[in-house]
Amino acid sequence: MSPRRRRYLYSFVPLLVGLMLAEIGLRLAGFSYESFLGRDYWWNRSAINPIYEKDPARFWRLRPFANRDADEPTGQITQLINGDGFRDDPAAREKRPGEFRVIAVGDSCTFGDGVAGAETYANVLENRLRQALPGRPVQVINAGVPGYTSFQVRRYLERELWRWQPDWVVVYVGFNDFVPAANGVTDAERAAVNRFVWIAQSALDGLRSYQWLNFEIAGIKKRLFPNRMAIGTEVDGRGKHPFRVPSPEFIRNLEAIDRLGKEKGFCGLLLTLPHQFQDEPLANLYIRYAASKDQIPLLDLFSALKVDQEKGEALFGEDGGHPNALGHRRIAEAIFARLQQTGFAACPPGKAGTELLPMSENGRPDDQSGVQSE
């Protein structure tokens, strides 16, 4: 070894030892830093929740055959994941002759945070369809994944779900699109990052010394630029924090899902996002725009559930956004009525057309013969 290399080695060893001691000291002291805008919650879910695993295209996915006991305000609920990565009963991939198949995609509202698996709108819809279609095979697959945006849903459909040959795909997504992007990096930008960089960053995120460095940097930025980060705003060139999926990309994702359906033979049904608050979620503006612009079928779920709320029905959990068991039943009723209007037929490729459905007095689409409220 040359003298120069020896000097480099001797200078590197103390640095490495110092970092190791700092890491040990921070761990013994119980230090941990996880910013809401940091990576760990959104991008390292597999490290903090046993029902997730990493996915190179979608960042995370549900781990097949995983289960988790979640403590909810209504009690402990077991979340069971089947072998295909769905929160659902075992699903038959091969489509039976004459089968009517629906796939529900989205985030935790579709997944069913806060309710039992049997109470999700996908499960309730499946039971209702079986009652209405005796003798005809029916399958409704719950493909919701907590935390997902339209970007992730689009990739899920493009890479995997279309192969399940759905007749309809119910798209209930948008809440997570319009939350601040972790470290200012949008979903699309993150997906473009070199895989090696992604793996290295994931490893760094778990180091307490790296967390401490981020903590100090965040403090400096806050002192120097107290007004720099305006949470929940679009990028405007002045340092404001971007959404995970900026609005133009959100619209493009919905359009891409519609195009995929026309190519593969399924029809997408966009849902406006319901919640218990008076003002509509920002995403609904763009959902309505995409549906109108591209003639994508639309179900105005926000208006439907708002009428039920005005009658005194409590349809959401404590956060006001996740439907409770009754909320899931009302969602299933509205989707059932929409599908009933088609005669429970598949949507032919290239024939999709938006229908801004008239609402009946009970807040759900008209022509609901045979639908019974629970």
N, C-alpha and C positions, 0 to 999 in steps of 0.2 A: 504494500500500500504506500502510495506516495505521501510525502509530508503534507501536501495541500489537502488531500482527501482525509488524512488523519486529523487535521485541524477541523475540517468540516464535521467529522464524526464526533470529535470531542465537544464541539459547540452544540451539536444537535442533541446529544444525550441529556445534558442538563435541562434543555428545553422540554424534552419528552417527559423527563421525571417531574418537572414542575407542573406540566399539564396533568399528569396522572395524579399528583398530590392535590391539585386544585379540584379535580373531578371527585376524588374521594372525599375531600373536605366539604364540598358543596352537597354531596349526597348525605354525608353524616349530619350536616346541618339541616337537612330536610328541604333544601332549596329546590324549587321547581317553578318554571315560568312558562305559561301557555297563554299567549295573547289570543283573543277572539279572532283576530285577523291572522294568526299564525297558522302553521301547517298542521299541527298535530290533530286537531279536531276533525278537520275536513279530509286530510290526506293520509293520516296514519290510523284510520279507524280500526284496522285489523290489529293494531297494537293495544287498543284500549277497549275493545268489545269483541267477544269470542264469536259472534255471528258473522263477522266480516273477514274477508281476505283481500289481498292486493290484486288489482287487475291492471295490466299495462295500458289498456284502451279506455277503461271507465274509472280508473283510479282505485275503486274498491267495488266489491260485489258481495252478495250473500254467500256464506260458506255452505256448501252442500252438507246436509245431515247435521248442521249445527243447531244448538238450542240455547236459549237464555231465559232465565226467570227475571222479568222486568218488574220493578216495584212501581205501580201506578196508583194514583189517588183512589181508584176503585178496588185496589187490592193487587196481589201479585199475579202477573199474567205470563204464561210460558209462550215464548216465541219459537216455533218449530219451523225449521227450514228443510224442504225436501231434497232429494238427490239431485234435482236440476237447479237448485239455487232459488227456488220460489218459496215464499211463505204460503204454503198451500199443501193440500193432500198430494200424494204421488200422482203425477200427470202422465197421461199416455201421449207420447210424442207423435205416433202414427195416427193420422186422422181417420176416423171411421166413416164409412159411406153415409152421406146425408148429415153428418155431424155439423152442428152450429157451434162455432168456436169463437170466443172473445178473449182477448188479452187486455188486461188492465195494466197500464204503465204509469209511472209517476214516482213520487217521493214517499215520505212517511205517512202522508194522508191516505195513499193507496195501500201501502204496506200494512197500515193499521196500528200505528202507535196509540196505546191507551185502550185498545179493545182486544178481545180474544180473536183468534184466527177465524172462528165460525161467525164472528160478528162483522167482519170486513165487508165492504160493499160488493167486492168480487164474489165472495161466498154467498151472500144474500141474493145477489143477482143470479147466480148459477141455480140456486134452489127455486127461484121464481120462474126462471126459464124452463126448468124441468117440469114444473107444474103446468105451464102454458103449452108445452110441447111434448105431451106424453107419447112415448114410443120413438121419439127422435133423440139421437145422442146429443148431449150438450156438455160443453166444457168451458168454464170461465177460469182463466189462469191469472193469479195475482202475481204480477211481475214488478210490483212496487219495491223500491229500494230507498231507505231513508237517506236524506241528503242529496238526492239526485236532482240535477238540473235538466233542462231540455237538451243540452249538449250530450249528457250521459245517456238519456233516454234514446236520443237519436242513434248514438253509437250502439246501444244495446239492440235496437231494432235492426240496424243495418248489418250487424255482425252475427246475431244469433236469433232473435225472436221471430223474424220473418219466416224462418225455416219451420216454425210450428204451424204454419198455414192458417193463420187466423182469418175469420171472415170480417171481424171488426177489431180495431184497436182503440180502446178508450184512453185518451191522453189527458191526464189530470196532473199538470206540472206548471211551475212558475214561481212558487214561493222562494225556492232556493236560488233561482236565477238572479233575483234582485236583492241579494245580500252582498256585503262587501267581499271582494275577492281577496283571498289569503295573500298577504304581502303584495297586493296590487296586481297579481298575475291572474288573468282570466282563465276559465276552463280551457278554452281553445289554445291559449298561449302555453299553458302547462302541458297540454297533450303534445305540443310540438317540441318540448324539451328533450334533448338526448337522453336515452334510457339510462346510460351510465350516470349522468348528472342527477337524474331522478332518484336512483338507488343511493348515490352518495349523499344527497340531501336528506333522504329519509333516515340514513344512519346518523348524520349529524344532529338531526332533530332530537334524538334521544340522549345526547350528551348534556349533562348539567352545565359544563363549562360553556358550551355553545349557547344554551338557554340564557346563561348569565350575560354573555356578550350581547345577545339580542335584547335582554332586559335593559342593559346600560345604553345601548344605541337608541332604544325606544324612548328612554328618559331624556336623552340629549335632543332627539328630534322634537319631543313634546315641548321642551323649553325653548328651542330655537324657532320652531314653527308651530305655535299653538293652534293656529287656524288652518293649517295646511290640509288636514284630512277631514273632509266633509263626508261623513258616513252616509251611504245609500244614494250617492249621486253618480251620474255618468262622468266619464273622463271629459274634461273640457280644456285640457292643455295647461291648467293652472295648478296641477298637483292634487286634484280631488281624487278620491279613491274610487276605482271602477267596481262595477258589479261583477259577480262571477260570470254572468252572461249578459253583456250589454244588449240593449233593446234591438239593434239591427240584427245581431246574431240570433237572438231569441226568435225573431220572426223568421229568419232563414232556417232555423232548426225545425220550426213547425211546418214550413213549406217543404223541407226535405223529407219529413215524415209522410206528408201527403203524397209527394212524388214517388216515394218508395212503395206506398200502398198501391198506387196505380200500376207500378211495374210488377209487383208481386201478387196482386189480386186481393188485397184487403182494403177496407175503408177505415180511415181514421175519424174519430169523433172527438173534437176538442171540447173540453169543459171549461167554462169560466170558473174561477176559484172562489169558493164560498168561505166566509168566516163570520164571526158573530158581530163584527163592528159595522158601523154604518157606511163608511166610505169603502169603495171597492179597492181591492189590491191593484197595485200598479200594473201587474202582469195582464190583468183583464183588458186593459186598453189595447195591448198588442195582440192578445188572443182574438179579440173581436176584429181587429184590423186584418190579421192574417186570414181569418175565416171569410171575411167579406171580399178581400182582394183576390184570393185564390179559390173561392167557392169550395171551402172545406166545411163539412158538416159541423155544426156547432150546437151545443146544448147549454143554455144559459142557466147554469146551476146556481150561480150567485143569486139571481132573482128568484129562482124556485125555492131555495131554502130561506131566503129573506122573508117570504110570505109566511112560511111555517113559523119562523122566529117571532113574527109580529103577532101570531096567535098564541104566543107564550111557550112554544116548545124550546127546550134547551137542547141544542144540537151539537155543541162543541165542548171540548174539555177545558181545563183551567186556562190554557194559553189562548183560547179563543180561535185557534186556527185548525187544530186537529179535530175531526169529527168524533163524537162519542158514538156509542152503539146505535142510538136513535138516529143520529146524523147519517151514519152509514146506511141505515135502512131507507132513509129518505133519498139518499143518493142513488141507491139501487133501484128504487121505484122510478125515479126520473129517467135513468138510463134504460130501464125496461120499457117504459112508455115510448121512448125514442126509437128503440129497436122494433117495438110492436108496430110503429107506423110504417116500417119497411116490409112488414109481413115476415119478419125474422129472416130476411134474405141477405145474402152476401152482397157487398157493394161491387159491381162489375168494374174492372180496370178502366180508368178514364171517364167514369160516369159519376164521380163524386160531385155533390152539389150542396152548398150550404143551405140550411133551413133554419132561419131564426124563428123558432117555434112559438106560436101563440101560447100564452100561459092561461091555465084555467084558474078558477077561484082558489083552489087549494095550492096554487103556486107551482104546479107541475104542468108539463105539456098537455095540451088537449088530446082527445082521443085515447083515453086510458081505460077503455072497457076491460074489465077483468082484473084491474089492479086494486088490490086491497091494502089499505094502510094498516100498519100494526100499531 
